[in-house]
C-alpha cells in the first residue's frame, strides 16, 4: 500500500463526522425539479443507522422538511432548485452540509455518525 493511501485511510478512520461521497449523482436537464438523497452510517462499523433525523432547509421552501431514516437511507423528491442546508441529527451528532441544487440535479449527501453509547461504557 502506498504511503499516500495509508495516510488517507488513517485520516478517514480518525474523522467520523465527514461526508461520504457527496455530490451530484446525475443531471437530467429535461427535469426542473431536484432530488436529495443519501445515507447515514455508523462511524465505527459502517452499518446503516436507523432513527437519524434528516432536515433540509432552503429559502425556496415554505418551511423545513424532515425525514427519519429507517434503514440508514433518506430521500427527498420534487424539490425546487436552490441553496440547501442538509442537517443530520443523531444522538449527540449535529452535522450540516450545504449544496447548490440546479434544475435536474440528483444529489447524494452521506453522513457518518458516532455510535450510540451502549451500557454507559463510552
C-alpha positions in Angstrom: 0.0 0.0 0.0 1.4 3.4 -0.9 2.1 6.0 1.8 -0.4 8.4 0.4 -3.2 5.8 0.6 -2.2 4.7 4.1 -2.3 8.3 5.3 -5.7 8.9 3.7 -7.1 5.7 5.3 -5.7 6.8 8.7 -7.3 10.2 8.4 -10.6 8.7 7.4 -10.6 6.4 10.4 -9.9 9.4 12.7 -12.6 11.7 11.3 -16.0 10.1 12.0 -18.1 13.1 11.1 -17.1 13.6 7.5 -19.3 13.3 4.4 -19.3 10.1 2.4 -19.3 10.5 -1.4 -21.2 13.8 -1.5 -22.0 15.3 -4.9 -24.3 15.3 -7.9 -25.1 11.7 -9.0 -26.9 12.6 -12.2 -28.2 15.5 -14.1 -31.4 15.4 -16.2 -31.9 18.8 -17.9 -35.4 17.8 -19.0 -36.5 17.8 -15.4 -37.0 21.1 -13.5 -37.0 19.5 -10.0 -34.3 18.4 -7.7 -33.7 15.2 -5.6 -31.6 15.0 -2.5 -30.8 11.6 -1.0 -28.2 9.8 1.0 -27.3 7.6 3.9 -26.2 7.7 7.5 -23.6 5.1 8.6 -22.1 4.2 11.9 -18.6 5.7 12.0 -17.1 2.5 13.5 -19.0 -0.4 12.0 -20.1 1.3 8.7 -23.6 -0.2 9.3 -26.7 1.8 8.4 -28.1 3.9 11.2 -31.8 3.8 11.9 -33.5 6.7 13.6 -31.3 9.6 12.4 -33.3 12.8 11.7 -32.5 14.4 8.4 -33.7 18.0 7.9 -33.5 20.2 4.7 -33.9 23.9 4.6 -33.9 26.3 1.6 -35.3 29.8 1.1 -37.1 28.2 -1.9 -39.3 26.1 0.5 -42.1 27.5 2.7 -40.6 25.6 5.7 -38.1 22.9 6.5 -38.7 19.2 5.5 -37.7 16.3 7.6 -37.5 12.5 7.5 -36.3 9.8 9.9 -34.0 7.1 8.5 -35.4 3.6 8.8 -32.7 1.7 7.0 -29.9 4.2 7.1 -31.2 5.9 3.9 -33.2 9.0 3.2 -34.7 10.6 0.0 -36.4 13.9 -0.8 -38.1 14.2 -4.2 -39.7 17.0 -6.2 -37.8 19.9 -4.7 -37.3 23.3 -6.3 -33.8 24.4 -7.3 -32.0 26.4 -4.7 -29.3 26.6 -2.0 -30.0 23.9 0.5 -28.7 23.0 4.0 -29.0 19.3 4.8 -28.7 18.5 8.5 -28.3 15.2 10.3 -29.2 14.7 13.9 -28.4 11.5 15.8 -27.5 11.2 19.4 -25.1 14.0 20.1 -24.2 14.4 16.4 -25.4 17.5 14.6 -23.9 17.8 11.2 -24.8 20.3 8.4 -23.9 20.3 4.7 -24.6 22.9 2.1 -25.3 22.5 -1.5 -26.4 24.4 -4.6 -29.1 22.4 -6.4 -29.8 23.3 -10.0 -32.8 22.0 -12.1 -32.4 18.3 -12.9 -29.8 17.6 -10.2 -29.9 14.4 -8.2 -27.7 14.9 -5.1 -26.2 12.3 -2.8 -25.2 13.6 0.7 -23.8 11.0 3.0 -23.2 11.2 6.8 -21.2 9.2 9.2 -22.3 9.3 12.9 -20.7 8.3 16.2 -22.1 5.1 17.5 -24.7 5.3 20.3 -23.4 4.8 23.7 -24.0 1.2 25.0 -24.3 0.5 28.7 -22.5 3.8 29.6 -19.1 2.4 28.5 -18.0 5.3 26.3 
